[in-house]
Amino acid sequence: MTPQLTSSVDTARLAAEVEGLVDRAEPEGVYRDTREMRTGFLLLGLLLSSPPTPRPKKDVR
């Protein structure tokens, strides 16, 4: 025989728990301004696109 796939769960309690998770307020933390992020990405892009430092030439004898 196949086992019963439904269970008796308190749907009101479960629905309240899900709503609490969905509607949860933002946690306290550091929020960054988009201008700060744009400046940081621009700086990172400039650093990544700059040419590598020259290496000393090997002395061939």
C-alpha angles and dihedrals in degrees: 000000000000118000119244108265097199124077132194103253123170096249094189092057092044093048091050091050092050092048089050091054094046097045096041115140119247112274119247110264147111115308117194127216116238090235090058091049092048091052091049093050091047091052091047091049092051092050093048094046096048116105118259120261113268116257122222114263117250116246107236115200 
